[in-house]
Amino acid sequence: MTGRRRDRLPRQARVDATTSRTSAGTPEAPMMTIPTRLREREILDAQLTQCSRVDTSFTRGAVAALHWLTEGGPGPLTGALPTSITFQEIVHELAAAEAIIYGPPSTGREYARGLEHALLWAERATSGPPVPANNRSRPDNRK
């Protein structure tokens, strides 16, 4: 590997294959889709509220990701406006975040890390939420 982190898909994710046909009636390659299984809406909303209470670049990225997942709209980093948020749309946002995180130094790196963490947590790919429920950070970020 070239220094990139490889995350596992959530256990609940599965790959469905369907075969479509061309206009000539010949089969096309199977179309692969991976259903997205997010945490329950109430849990996402609670974490969105918790992240909003802490003002850092990381939590602003997490808020943007959670707001996007719960309310829709343009992707926080890609600006893409999907008709629905699918696994593929989430992957595009994660790829954009990783390009910032693992790319040249930038001021948006912590924002991208927060966004990445929130998306992976929402998909159940990581167990720890972006901001633990007992986090009582002070404005100067000391606990």
N, C-alpha and C positions, 0 to 999 in steps of 0.2 A: 504494500500500500504506500501511497505517497503522502502520508501524514493526514489523510482525511478520515474522519470518524465514520464508522458504519453503524447505523442504528438498525435494530431489528423492527420488523413490522409487529404490530400488536397481535397477540395470540388470536384475537377474534377476527382479524382480517383474513379473508380467503380470496382466492382468485377464481373468478368465473370466466369460462370461455364459451363464446357463442360463435358459430360460423355463419357468416352471411354469404350471399351469392352475388356475383356481378350481374350486369344486365344480360350477359350471354349465358347465364345459368351455371357458370363454373364457380366452385367454392373459392372464397377469399381466405386469406390467413385468419385464424381465430382472432377475434377482438377480445382483448383482456381488460377486465374491469376489476377493481378492488373496492368493495364497499367500504365506506368510511363509517366507523362506529365511534362516535364521540361520547364523552362523558355526558351525563344528564344535564339538561338545560339549567336546572336550579343550581347545580354544582358549578357550571361555567359562569352563571350570573354572580354567584357568591364570590368566586375567585376574581372576577372582573371588579367587583366592589372592593375586595381586599387589595388588589393591585393598585386601584385608584387612590388609595390612602397613602401610598408611599411614592414620592416623586423622585424617581431616578430615571436615567436613560433606559435601564433594563426594564423597569416596570412600565414605562411608557410603551416600549415594544410589546410587552405582554398584554397591556390594555388594548393596543391596536389589534393584535391577533385575536384576542377574545371577543372584542367588539365586532370584528369582521366575521367571526364564526357565528355569533349570535344574531347579528343584525344584517349581515350582507354588505354589499357595496363594493367599491374597488379594493383590490388586494392591497394591503398596507405597504408592500415594497414593490410589487410588480405594477400596480395600478390597473391590472386587468379587471374587467367588470363581467364576471361570469353570471349566467342566468341562475345557476345554483352552485353551491360550493361542494365540489366533489373531491375525491382523493387526489385526482390529478391537479386540481387547483391548489390544494394544500401542498402538494409536492413542489409546484412551481414557486410558491412563497418560501418554502424551506430551502429550495435551491438558491433563490435570491438572497436569503439570509446567510447561507453558507458562503456565497461569493463575497459577501461583506466581511463575515467573521474570519475566513481563511485567506482573504485577499490582502492587498497592501493595507497598512495601517490607515484607519479612517476614524472620524469622529462618530460615525454611526454604528460602530462595532457593538457596543453594549446594548443599543436599541435592537439590533439584529439578534443578539444573543437572547434577549428577553422574548422577542417574537418567536424565535426558534423553540425555546423552552416551552412557551405557552402552547404552541401548536402540537408539539410532541406530547405534552401532558394531556391536552384535550383529546388527543387520539389514543390515549392510554399506553403510549410507548415509553413513558417514564412515570414513576409513581409520585415523585415530589412536585407539588404545585409551584408555580413561579414565586409566590409569596406565601409562606406558611401562615395558617390562621392565627397563630399567636405572635406574629411579627408586630412589634410596636416600635418600629424605627423612629428615631428622632429626626428632625430636619437635617441635622448634620451627619446623618447616616450611621451614627454610633448607637449601639443597643444598650 
